Amino acid sequence: MVLTSMEMAASSHLPPLSTFKSVSSSSTYRAAAAAPFFPFRGSHPSLRNRRRQCFSCMAVVSGSSTVPDDSLKERTASTKQINITTRHEVPNTEEPDAPESLDRSKMIRVCDKLIDVFMVDKPTPTDWRRLLAFSKEWDNIRPHFYNRCQDRADTESDSGMKHKLLRLRRKLKEIDDDVVRHNELLHVIRNAPSEMSEIVSRRRKDFTKEFFVHLHTVAESYYDNPAEQDAIAKLGNMCLAAVQTYDTATESIEALNAAELKFQDIINSPSLDVACRKIDSLAEKNQLDSALVLMITKAWSAAKDSNMMKDEVKDILYHLYMTSRGNLQRLMPKEIRILKYVLTINDPEERLGALRDAFTPGEELEGKDVDCLYTYASCF
């Protein structure tokens, strides 16, 4: 009986994530806004009509990214009676039972076997993603599998099993759609690595944690081909760097836009006291960010050297500048404020004594007028 790569992957141990190491120690994968992306030596999924080298999926990689020849031969010999094709395997032209030529009865048996694999042997969505990523034949089996799930559910008398079959069909279809999208995106970046930044800017929402996990899973399917793994590792590092650069730029733009709105709100205040209270309120809410302070500082710096602004305007901007700076100093940790004060002492012995006193454990004392320290330190 001919088994598919889906069945084989279900019955074998896939290479562990720790097996695949990054091309360089400085290039590691991290997931954006989520769990880290593990470093690996991976491989990009090639076009489906590209033929790959044969290997036995029964080989278990442990501690290295290649399989020793002796181990490979022994494991292959032990599974000689099973004909398996995977994403990498060159189809056997002498084998009459290729998946595309299976008759209806044989396809039904294959689908029933896969249903058992998905429901019993590999029942988690994570397992399903790995199996779909490893399979070369899934494109041929896909429509028959979903039809078989529906047919079995329609004829099933057990309501519990009927529900399980329908749930498997629905959930696997969702995961299958994700895998198709990930493969399509991989194909795009593989064909145009020089346009990585443009691709990320257009399709940033597609570069999710699941995409990078899929990239890692596909890489594992090439554990017998270090060259391919190195190639996709470099591609993945480029992709991740482009995503991080895009996110950083976007965050900076968003921060500037938010700071501009806050600044306009402060400037449009009916009086100077109201404007200063708005700055104090932002500081209390921890919303007085460096972008807003920088914007106020630039406004005051441009105004004080200009001979086209009234003194009243300069005075208002100066008060806004000092208020924002004072609030920013309040947000500074007291240890930093103390060190900044110590650095203002010119005498070396006096400075050393003040530094020794600052680092000597003792009782924490705080006076009523706590603004004196940061106000004094901020002047230097």
C-alpha positions as CSV (number, residue, x, y, z in Angstrom):
1,M,0.0,0.0,0.0
2,V,1.3,3.4,-0.9
3,L,1.4,6.0,1.9
4,T,1.6,9.7,1.4
5,S,4.1,12.0,3.0
6,M,1.4,13.3,5.3
7,E,1.1,9.8,6.8
8,M,4.9,9.4,7.0
9,A,5.4,12.8,8.7
10,A,2.7,11.8,11.3
11,S,4.6,8.5,12.1
12,S,8.1,10.0,12.3
13,H,9.9,12.4,14.5
14,L,10.4,15.7,12.9
15,P,13.8,17.4,13.4
16,P,13.8,19.5,16.6
17,L,13.9,23.3,16.4
18,S,17.2,23.3,18.2
19,T,18.8,21.4,15.3
20,F,18.7,24.4,13.0
21,K,21.1,27.1,13.9
22,S,21.4,30.6,12.4
23,V,23.9,31.4,9.8
24,S,25.6,33.9,12.1
25,S,25.3,34.4,15.8
26,S,24.3,38.0,15.3
27,S,21.3,37.1,13.1
28,T,18.5,35.7,15.1
29,Y,14.8,35.5,14.5
30,R,12.4,37.2,17.0
31,A,8.6,37.4,16.6
32,A,7.2,41.0,16.5
33,A,5.0,41.8,19.3
34,A,4.9,38.3,20.4
35,A,7.1,35.1,21.2
36,P,10.7,35.0,19.9
37,F,11.5,33.5,16.5
38,F,14.1,30.7,17.1
39,P,17.3,30.8,15.0
40,F,17.7,28.2,12.4
41,R,19.2,27.1,9.1
42,G,16.2,26.9,6.9
43,S,15.1,26.5,3.4
44,H,12.5,28.3,1.3
45,P,9.7,26.2,-0.2
46,S,10.5,25.9,-3.9
47,L,8.0,25.9,-6.7
48,R,5.9,22.8,-6.6
49,N,7.2,21.6,-10.1
50,R,10.8,21.8,-9.0
51,R,12.2,18.4,-8.3
52,R,14.2,17.8,-5.1
53,Q,16.5,15.1,-3.9
54,C,15.2,12.0,-2.3
55,F,15.5,11.4,1.4
56,S,13.9,9.3,4.1
57,C,11.7,11.2,6.5
58,M,12.2,8.4,9.0
59,A,15.7,9.8,9.6
60,V,15.8,11.6,13.0
61,V,18.1,14.5,13.2
62,S,19.6,14.9,16.6
63,G,22.2,17.5,17.4
64,S,23.2,18.3,13.8
65,S,21.5,19.5,10.6
66,T,22.6,16.5,8.5
67,V,21.9,12.8,8.7
68,P,24.9,10.4,8.8
69,D,25.0,8.1,5.8
70,D,25.0,4.9,7.9
71,S,22.0,6.0,10.0
72,L,20.2,7.1,6.8
73,K,20.8,3.7,5.2
74,E,19.7,1.7,8.2
75,R,16.5,3.7,8.7
76,T,15.8,3.6,5.0
77,A,16.3,-0.2,5.0
78,S,13.9,-0.6,7.9
79,T,11.2,1.2,6.0
80,K,11.9,-0.3,2.6
81,Q,8.4,-1.6,2.2
82,I,6.9,1.9,2.5
83,N,7.1,4.2,-0.5
84,I,7.1,7.8,0.7
85,T,7.3,11.0,-1.2
86,T,7.8,14.4,0.4
87,R,8.3,17.9,-0.6
88,H,11.9,17.1,-1.5
89,E,11.5,13.7,-3.2
90,V,11.8,13.1,-6.9
91,P,8.6,11.3,-8.0
92,N,9.2,7.7,-8.9
93,T,8.3,7.3,-12.6
94,E,8.1,3.5,-12.2
95,E,5.5,3.7,-9.4
96,P,2.1,3.3,-10.9
97,D,0.2,4.5,-7.8
98,A,1.2,8.2,-7.8
99,P,-1.3,10.4,-5.9
100,E,-2.4,12.1,-9.1
101,S,-3.3,8.8,-10.7
102,L,-5.1,7.2,-7.7
103,D,-8.5,5.9,-8.5
104,R,-11.4,6.9,-6.3
105,S,-11.3,3.9,-4.0
106,K,-7.6,4.3,-3.3
107,M,-8.0,8.1,-2.7
108,I,-10.8,7.3,-0.3
109,R,-8.4,5.0,1.6
110,V,-5.7,7.6,1.6
111,C,-8.2,10.3,2.9
112,D,-9.5,7.9,5.6
113,K,-5.9,7.3,6.7
114,L,-5.2,11.0,6.9
115,I,-8.4,11.6,8.9
116,D,-7.1,9.1,11.4
117,V,-3.8,10.9,11.5
118,F,-5.3,14.3,12.0
119,M,-7.8,13.1,14.6
120,V,-5.7,10.6,16.6
121,D,-2.0,10.6,15.9
122,K,-1.5,14.4,15.3
123,P,-4.6,16.1,16.8
124,T,-3.3,19.6,17.4
125,P,-3.3,22.6,15.1
126,T,0.4,22.9,15.4
127,D,0.9,19.4,14.2
128,W,-1.5,20.1,11.3
129,R,0.6,23.1,10.2
130,R,3.8,21.1,10.2
131,L,2.2,18.2,8.2
132,L,0.8,20.5,5.6
133,A,4.1,22.4,5.3
134,F,6.1,19.1,4.9
135,S,3.7,17.6,2.3
136,K,4.3,17.7,-1.4
137,E,1.1,15.8,-2.3
138,W,-1.4,17.9,-0.3
139,D,-2.3,20.0,-3.3
140,N,-3.6,16.8,-5.1
141,I,-5.3,15.4,-2.0
142,R,-6.9,18.6,-0.7
143,P,-10.2,18.6,-2.5
144,H,-10.7,14.9,-2.1
145,F,-9.9,15.1,1.6
146,Y,-12.5,17.8,2.4
147,N,-15.1,16.0,0.3
148,R,-14.4,12.7,2.2
149,C,-14.8,14.5,5.6
150,Q,-18.2,15.8,4.5
151,D,-19.3,12.4,3.1
152,R,-18.3,10.6,6.2
153,A,-20.1,13.2,8.4
154,D,-23.2,12.9,6.3
155,T,-23.3,9.1,6.7
156,E,-22.1,9.0,10.3
157,S,-24.8,7.8,12.8
158,D,-22.8,8.7,15.9
159,S,-23.4,12.4,16.6
160,G,-20.1,12.8,18.4
161,M,-18.1,11.5,15.5
162,K,-20.1,13.5,13.1
163,H,-19.2,16.7,15.1
164,K,-15.5,15.7,15.1
165,L,-15.4,15.2,11.4
166,L,-17.1,18.5,10.6
167,R,-14.9,20.3,13.1
168,L,-11.8,18.7,11.6
169,R,-12.9,19.8,8.1
170,R,-13.5,23.4,9.3
171,K,-10.4,23.8,11.4
172,L,-8.1,22.2,8.9
173,K,-9.5,24.3,6.1
174,E,-8.6,27.5,8.1
175,I,-5.1,26.3,8.7
176,D,-4.7,25.2,5.1
177,D,-5.7,28.7,3.9
178,D,-3.1,30.2,6.2
179,V,-0.4,27.8,4.9
180,V,-1.4,28.7,1.3
181,R,-1.0,32.4,2.1
182,H,2.3,31.9,3.8
183,N,3.7,29.9,0.9
184,E,2.5,32.6,-1.6
185,L,4.3,35.3,0.5
186,L,7.4,33.2,0.6
187,H,7.3,32.8,-3.1
188,V,7.1,36.6,-3.6
189,I,10.0,37.4,-1.3
190,R,12.1,34.6,-2.8
191,N,11.7,35.9,-6.3
192,A,12.4,39.6,-5.3
193,P,14.8,39.8,-2.3
194,S,16.0,43.2,-3.5
195,E,12.5,44.6,-3.1
196,M,12.1,43.3,0.5
197,S,11.4,46.8,1.9
198,E,8.7,47.6,-0.7
199,I,7.1,44.2,-0.1
200,V,7.0,44.7,3.7
201,S,5.6,48.2,3.3
202,R,2.8,46.9,1.1
203,R,2.0,43.7,3.0
204,R,3.2,44.3,6.6
205,K,0.0,42.7,8.0
206,D,1.0,39.4,6.3
207,F,4.3,39.2,8.2
208,T,2.9,37.7,11.3
209,K,4.3,35.4,14.0
210,E,2.6,32.5,12.2
211,F,4.4,33.4,9.0
212,F,7.8,33.2,10.6
213,V,6.8,30.0,12.4
214,H,5.8,28.6,9.0
215,L,9.1,29.7,7.6
216,H,10.9,27.8,10.3
217,T,8.8,24.7,9.7
218,V,9.4,24.7,6.0
219,A,13.1,25.1,6.8
220,E,13.1,21.9,8.8
221,S,11.9,20.0,5.7
222,Y,15.3,20.7,4.1
223,Y,17.5,19.4,7.0
224,D,19.3,17.2,4.5
225,N,20.4,20.3,2.4
226,P,22.5,22.8,4.4
227,A,23.0,25.0,1.4
228,E,19.2,25.5,1.0
229,Q,18.9,26.1,4.8
230,D,21.6,28.8,4.7
231,A,20.0,30.5,1.8
232,I,16.6,30.7,3.4
233,A,18.2,31.8,6.7
234,K,19.7,34.8,5.0
235,L,16.4,35.5,3.3
236,G,14.6,35.2,6.6
237,N,17.1,37.6,8.3
238,M,16.6,40.1,5.6
239,C,12.8,39.8,5.9
240,L,12.9,40.2,9.7
241,A,15.3,43.2,9.4
242,A,12.9,44.9,6.9
243,V,9.9,44.3,9.2
244,Q,11.7,45.8,12.2
245,T,12.9,48.8,10.2
246,Y,9.4,49.4,9.0
247,D,7.9,49.1,12.4
248,T,10.4,51.5,13.9
249,A,9.8,54.1,11.2
250,T,6.0,53.7,11.7
251,E,6.3,54.1,15.4
252,S,8.4,57.2,15.0
253,I,5.9,58.7,12.6
254,E,3.0,57.9,14.9
255,A,4.8,59.3,17.9
256,L,5.5,62.6,16.0
257,N,1.9,62.8,14.9
258,A,0.6,62.3,18.4
259,A,3.1,64.8,19.8
260,E,2.0,67.4,17.2
261,L,-1.6,67.0,18.2
262,K,-0.7,67.5,21.9
263,F,1.4,70.5,21.0
264,Q,-1.4,72.1,19.0
265,D,-3.8,71.5,21.9
266,I,-1.4,73.2,24.3
267,I,-0.8,76.2,22.0
268,N,-4.5,76.7,21.5
269,S,-5.1,77.0,25.3
270,P,-7.0,80.2,26.3
271,S,-4.3,81.2,28.8
272,L,-0.7,80.4,29.9
273,D,-1.9,78.8,33.2
274,V,-4.2,76.5,31.3
275,A,-1.4,75.5,28.9
276,C,1.0,74.8,31.8
277,R,-1.7,72.7,33.6
278,K,-2.2,70.6,30.4
279,I,1.6,69.9,30.4
280,D,1.4,68.9,34.1
281,S,-1.6,66.7,33.4
282,L,0.3,64.9,30.6
283,A,3.2,64.4,32.9
284,E,1.0,62.9,35.6
285,K,-0.5,60.5,33.0
286,N,3.0,59.6,31.8
287,Q,2.2,61.0,28.4
288,L,4.8,63.7,28.3
289,D,7.1,61.9,25.9
290,S,10.4,63.1,24.5
291,A,8.9,63.8,21.1
292,L,6.5,66.5,22.6
293,V,9.3,68.0,24.8
294,L,11.6,68.1,21.7
295,M,8.8,69.9,19.7
296,I,8.3,72.5,22.5
297,T,12.1,73.0,22.8
298,K,12.4,73.6,19.1
299,A,9.6,76.1,19.1
300,W,11.2,78.0,22.0
301,S,14.7,77.8,20.4
302,A,13.4,79.2,17.1
303,A,11.4,82.0,18.8
304,K,14.1,83.3,21.1
305,D,16.5,83.9,18.1
306,S,13.8,85.5,15.9
307,N,13.3,89.2,15.5
308,M,9.9,88.7,13.9
309,M,8.1,87.4,17.0
310,K,6.7,89.6,19.8
311,D,8.2,89.3,23.2
312,E,4.9,88.1,24.6
313,V,5.1,85.1,22.3
314,K,8.7,84.4,23.3
315,D,7.7,84.6,27.0
316,I,4.8,82.1,26.5
317,L,7.0,79.6,24.7
318,Y,9.7,80.0,27.4
319,H,7.2,79.2,30.2
320,L,6.0,76.2,28.2
321,Y,9.6,75.1,27.7
322,M,10.5,75.4,31.4
323,T,7.3,73.7,32.5
324,S,7.8,70.7,30.2
325,R,11.4,70.5,31.1
326,G,10.6,70.6,34.8
327,N,8.0,67.8,34.4
328,L,10.5,65.8,32.4
329,Q,13.0,66.1,35.2
330,R,10.4,64.9,37.7
331,L,10.0,61.8,35.7
332,M,13.8,61.2,35.9
333,P,14.8,58.6,38.5
334,K,16.2,60.3,41.6
335,E,19.5,58.4,41.3
336,I,20.1,60.0,37.9
337,R,19.2,63.4,39.3
338,I,21.7,63.0,42.2
339,L,24.5,61.9,39.8
340,K,23.8,64.9,37.6
341,Y,24.1,67.1,40.6
342,V,27.4,65.5,41.7
343,L,28.8,66.1,38.2
344,T,28.3,69.9,38.7
345,I,30.7,70.0,41.6
346,N,34.1,71.2,40.4
347,D,36.3,70.4,43.4
348,P,37.5,66.7,43.0
349,E,37.6,66.0,46.7
350,E,34.2,67.5,47.3
351,R,32.8,65.6,44.4
352,L,34.2,62.4,45.7
353,G,32.7,63.0,49.1
354,A,29.3,63.8,47.6
355,L,29.5,60.7,45.5
356,R,30.4,58.6,48.5
357,D,27.5,60.0,50.5
358,A,25.2,59.3,47.6
359,F,26.1,55.6,47.4
360,T,26.2,55.1,51.2
361,P,23.1,53.2,52.4
362,G,21.1,55.2,54.8
363,E,17.6,56.4,55.7
364,E,15.6,57.8,52.9
365,L,14.8,61.4,53.7
366,E,12.5,63.6,51.6
367,G,11.7,67.2,52.4
368,K,8.6,69.1,51.6
369,D,10.2,71.0,48.8
370,V,11.4,68.1,46.6
371,D,11.5,70.3,43.5
372,C,14.7,71.9,44.6
373,L,17.0,69.0,43.6
374,Y,15.7,68.5,40.0
375,T,15.2,72.2,39.4
376,Y,18.8,72.9,40.4
377,A,20.1,69.9,38.5
378,S,18.2,70.8,35.4
379,C,19.9,74.1,35.1
380,F,23.2,72.3,34.3
